[in-house]
Amino acid sequence: MALLGLGRESRAPRSAILAVMADPTPPEMRDWGLVGSAELDRVVVISPHPDDAVLGCSHLMSAHPGVTVITVYAGRPREYPSPMERWDALCGFVAGDEVHAARRAEDAAALSVLDAHPVWLDFVEHAYLPRSEWVGANDIVDTLTKIISDLKATAVFAPFGLANPDHDFTHEAALMARGRVDPNTAWFLYEDMGYKHIPGLLAWRITQLFRKGVWPTPAAVPVDVDYARKQQAVDCYQSQMRALEAEWGIREKLSAPAPEQYWRISPPPPGWEGLSG
């Protein structure tokens, strides 16, 4: 059978299927989901906005000091809108405030808690721009590719890209950059905090990736599950937490003892169709 519309040409050879079915635990199966320590030697996290990396990857950063966080939409708009942009108003900002300077300061403080290093790009988020001027994946990918290559990243963590144009564009640009950097680089996706709780949305994105031939698989990434340290980092985002709590009830979700799940993206194993009826 074909899965998710991938078509007959994507089917594994029958011999491979039968081999998997005959031996339910082939040697390579024992390594599925594991992440080698060398893969996490130089970690890069791609964040759409200041706060997304910390909300989704704190436990990762806590376990691996020195992570570089590339924040894509960290640029200052030419001018702030009047009246105040809706989200900025929810955050407690008022006319005349230097919103992006404040957000960068919050981000720097949060990343310092996790011993991570910020790289802020000057792209302006969509909320400040007319739709015709939105900064899309094609505008971002060259910059991302250069930074990832210059850092000689061994692993890159990008967002699934859910429910927000900037998250979507960041996700798309990351997938494009994946094909341009060292092929030995390990690639993972992290779940966009808040947006991942929208019913069905994460499953929809996973289905999209399958259709593109990109296979997201839950990975057992070594992390430091230090909830107190994550909370200390999150609390640095005083403005953002005000809005996230108002719209998403974010604090209760963050306080739940649920792991941060990371998904490796890589080709499927031979004989995958034989593993499930």
Secondary structure, 3 states (H helix, E strand, C coil): CCCCCCCHHHCCCHHHHHHHHHCCCCHHHHHCCECCHHHHCCEEEEECCCCHHHHHHHHHHHHCCCCEEEECECCCCCCCCCCCCHHHHHCCCCCCCCHHHHHHHHHHHHHHHCCCEEEECECCCHHHCCHHHCCCHHHHHHHHHHHHHHCCCCEEEEECCCCCHHHHHHHHHHHHHHCCCCCCCEEEEECCCCHHHCCCHHHHHHHHHHHCCCEEEEEECCCCCCHHHHHHHHCCCHHHHHHHHHHHCHHHHHHCCCCCCEEEEECCCCCHHHHCC
